[in-house]
Amino acid sequence: FVYVVLGRGGQPLARAIVSSADSCPDIYLLDAPAPAVRVRAVGQSAAGDVEAPHDFPVKVCEAELPKETRGGTWGGRPLPELTIHPVRYTLVGDSGLRVKPKN
């Protein structure tokens, strides 16, 4: 799964979700050099936890993109064209609620 979010200061960040056992895939941009890729997070497993069992066997990879690019691919999946003057956008909020045994 590949998606793009806007980070601090409007910095576009591409993220790829892969299996925790896999390495981060290669990224290619149509009109810029490939950016550096880093591991943003690795999921954890507590399948044996009786009060709050969970299992997230994934890794999130991240790369900073130029503010404007014609797009590209990451791990064979398309990256969107980016512009500093978007016509459409989606705003997603997060309550910050953390799963705890006694929520």
C-alpha positions as CSV (number, residue, x, y, z in Angstrom):
1,F,0.0,0.0,0.0
2,V,1.4,3.4,-1.0
3,Y,0.1,6.9,-0.1
4,V,1.2,10.5,0.2
5,V,0.6,12.8,3.2
6,L,1.6,16.4,3.8
7,G,4.0,16.7,6.8
8,R,5.3,19.7,8.7
9,G,5.5,22.9,6.6
10,G,3.6,21.2,3.7
11,Q,6.4,18.7,3.0
12,P,5.0,15.8,0.9
13,L,5.9,12.5,2.4
14,A,5.4,9.2,0.5
15,R,4.7,6.2,2.7
16,A,4.7,2.5,1.8
17,I,3.4,-0.2,4.0
18,V,5.2,-3.6,3.6
19,S,5.5,-6.8,5.5
20,S,7.8,-6.3,8.6
21,A,10.1,-9.0,7.1
22,D,10.5,-7.1,3.8
23,S,12.9,-4.3,3.0
24,C,11.6,-0.9,1.8
25,P,10.9,-0.9,-1.9
26,D,12.7,1.2,-4.5
27,I,11.2,4.6,-5.4
28,Y,11.3,6.2,-8.8
29,L,10.2,9.8,-9.7
30,L,9.6,10.9,-13.2
31,D,11.3,14.2,-13.0
32,A,13.7,14.1,-9.9
33,P,16.3,11.8,-8.4
34,A,15.1,9.1,-6.2
35,P,14.8,10.4,-2.6
36,A,16.3,8.7,0.4
37,V,14.0,6.1,2.0
38,R,13.8,5.5,5.8
39,V,11.9,3.2,8.0
40,R,9.3,5.3,9.8
41,A,7.8,2.5,12.1
42,V,7.7,-1.2,12.6
43,G,4.6,-2.9,13.9
44,Q,4.6,-4.9,17.1
45,S,2.9,-8.1,18.2
46,A,1.3,-8.9,21.5
47,A,-0.8,-11.8,20.3
48,G,-0.4,-13.5,23.7
49,D,-1.6,-10.4,25.7
50,V,-4.9,-11.4,27.2
51,E,-6.1,-7.9,28.0
52,A,-5.2,-6.2,24.7
53,P,-4.1,-8.6,22.0
54,H,-2.8,-7.1,18.8
55,D,-0.6,-8.1,15.9
56,F,0.7,-5.6,13.3
57,P,3.3,-7.5,11.2
58,V,4.0,-4.4,9.0
59,K,6.7,-1.9,8.4
60,V,6.1,1.7,7.2
61,C,8.7,3.2,4.9
62,E,8.9,6.9,4.2
63,A,10.5,9.3,1.7
64,E,10.4,13.1,1.4
65,L,9.1,14.1,-2.1
66,P,9.7,17.4,-3.9
67,K,6.9,19.9,-3.5
68,E,6.1,19.5,-7.2
69,T,6.6,16.3,-9.2
70,R,4.9,14.6,-12.1
71,G,4.7,11.4,-10.0
72,G,6.4,8.1,-10.2
73,T,6.3,4.7,-8.7
74,W,7.2,3.1,-5.4
75,G,7.5,-0.7,-5.3
76,G,5.6,-0.8,-8.6
77,R,2.7,1.2,-7.3
78,P,1.9,4.6,-8.7
79,L,2.7,7.9,-6.8
80,P,0.4,10.9,-7.6
81,E,1.5,14.1,-9.3
82,L,2.1,16.8,-6.7
83,T,1.6,20.5,-7.1
84,I,1.9,23.5,-4.7
85,H,-1.5,24.6,-6.0
86,P,-3.9,21.6,-5.4
87,V,-7.5,21.7,-6.7
88,R,-8.7,18.9,-4.5
89,Y,-7.5,17.6,-1.2
90,T,-8.7,15.4,1.7
91,L,-8.2,16.3,5.4
92,V,-8.1,13.3,7.8
93,G,-8.0,13.8,11.5
94,D,-6.9,11.5,14.3
95,S,-8.3,11.5,17.8
96,G,-5.0,10.2,19.3
97,L,-6.9,7.5,21.2
98,R,-4.5,4.7,22.2
99,V,-5.8,1.2,22.7
100,K,-5.5,0.3,26.4
101,P,-6.9,-2.7,28.3
102,K,-9.3,-0.4,30.2
103,N,-10.4,2.2,27.6
